[in-house]
């Protein structure tokens, strides 16, 4: 168990993981629409390795979330019959120990200290979270 915990503290390249804190925040309610879109969902499954729960968890960080660019995982923009969808950058994290990803849309007006998190589970239910609860975000 100790070895497993030590590995959780390191990124895939062997460097120490960055641990940050924030509080669960109410969102705009738009996450489900985008996360459920087939153009994004297929890429999340293929590139991130999981089908995300249809929605995001918003977290207001104690400090700006400015990850190293080399950790970015690119999700391409696309077009369907009605509109164009922009790309995004994803960053693998653990949220209170559960594997997840931060999603940073190219077209966004979110401040640097607010992040949207996707995961294969409903994080609010799995972690019994409510708005204002403090969480730990580990950048992998």
BELRA-V36266 format. One record per residue. N is the residue number from 1. OMEGA is omega in whole degrees, -180 to 180 (none if undefined). D_FIRST is the distance of its C-alpha to the first C-alpha in Angstrom with 2 decimals. Layout:
BEGIN
n | omega | d_first
N | OMEGA | D_FIRST
N | OMEGA | D_FIRST
END
This chain:
BEGIN
n | omega | d_first
1 | -180 | 0.00
2 | 179 | 3.80
3 | 179 | 5.43
4 | 178 | 5.09
5 | 179 | 6.29
6 | 179 | 8.66
7 | 177 | 9.91
8 | -179 | 10.68
9 | -179 | 12.79
10 | 175 | 14.76
11 | -180 | 17.43
12 | 179 | 18.30
13 | 178 | 20.61
14 | 178 | 18.21
15 | 178 | 19.75
16 | 177 | 18.02
17 | 179 | 17.74
18 | -179 | 20.36
19 | -179 | 19.51
20 | 178 | 22.54
21 | 178 | 23.62
22 | 179 | 26.32
23 | 178 | 27.90
24 | -175 | 28.47
25 | 176 | 32.10
26 | 179 | 34.70
27 | -180 | 35.58
28 | -179 | 38.89
29 | -179 | 38.16
30 | -174 | 38.71
31 | -177 | 35.21
32 | -180 | 35.62
33 | -176 | 38.79
34 | -178 | 37.30
35 | -179 | 33.91
36 | -179 | 35.79
37 | -177 | 38.30
38 | -180 | 38.13
39 | 176 | 38.64
40 | -175 | 35.47
41 | 179 | 33.44
42 | -180 | 34.06
43 | 178 | 32.89
44 | 180 | 29.71
45 | -176 | 28.84
46 | -172 | 29.88
47 | -179 | 28.57
48 | 176 | 25.54
49 | 176 | 24.48
50 | 173 | 24.81
51 | -175 | 27.71
52 | 168 | 27.58
53 | -175 | 28.37
54 | 178 | 32.04
55 | 179 | 31.83
56 | 173 | 30.18
57 | 180 | 28.50
58 | 180 | 30.26
59 | 175 | 28.65
60 | -175 | 30.78
61 | 177 | 28.88
62 | 179 | 29.46
63 | 179 | 30.51
64 | 176 | 31.77
65 | -178 | 29.34
66 | -177 | 30.48
67 | 175 | 27.94
68 | -177 | 28.81
69 | -180 | 31.15
70 | 177 | 29.43
71 | -178 | 26.49
72 | 174 | 29.05
73 | -173 | 29.07
74 | 172 | 32.68
75 | -174 | 33.93
76 | 171 | 37.65
77 | -178 | 40.41
78 | 179 | 42.76
79 | 172 | 45.92
80 | -176 | 46.83
81 | -173 | 50.32
82 | -174 | 50.49
83 | 177 | 48.59
84 | 178 | 46.45
85 | -179 | 42.75
86 | 177 | 41.21
87 | 177 | 38.12
88 | 174 | 34.95
89 | 177 | 32.05
90 | 180 | 28.48
91 | -179 | 25.38
92 | 180 | 21.85
93 | 163 | 19.75
94 | 178 | 17.01
95 | -175 | 18.68
96 | 175 | 16.63
97 | 180 | 13.69
98 | 178 | 16.08
99 | -177 | 17.35
100 | 176 | 21.01
101 | 171 | 23.87
102 | 178 | 26.45
103 | 177 | 29.95
104 | 180 | 32.74
105 | 176 | 36.06
106 | 180 | 38.79
107 | -178 | 41.23
108 | 175 | 39.85
109 | 178 | 41.11
110 | 175 | 37.79
111 | -177 | 37.28
112 | -178 | 34.57
113 | 176 | 32.60
114 | -180 | 32.40
115 | 173 | 29.99
116 | -176 | 29.91
117 | 173 | 26.62
118 | -179 | 26.42
119 | 178 | 23.65
120 | 180 | 23.72
121 | 173 | 23.68
122 | -174 | 25.81
123 | 179 | 23.68
124 | -179 | 25.99
125 | -176 | 25.48
126 | -178 | 21.77
127 | -179 | 20.98
128 | -176 | 24.18
129 | 173 | 25.70
130 | 177 | 29.28
131 | 180 | 31.35
132 | 179 | 30.65
133 | 179 | 27.00
134 | 179 | 24.86
135 | 178 | 22.02
136 | 180 | 19.68
137 | 179 | 20.30
138 | 177 | 18.15
139 | -177 | 20.34
140 | none | 18.62
END
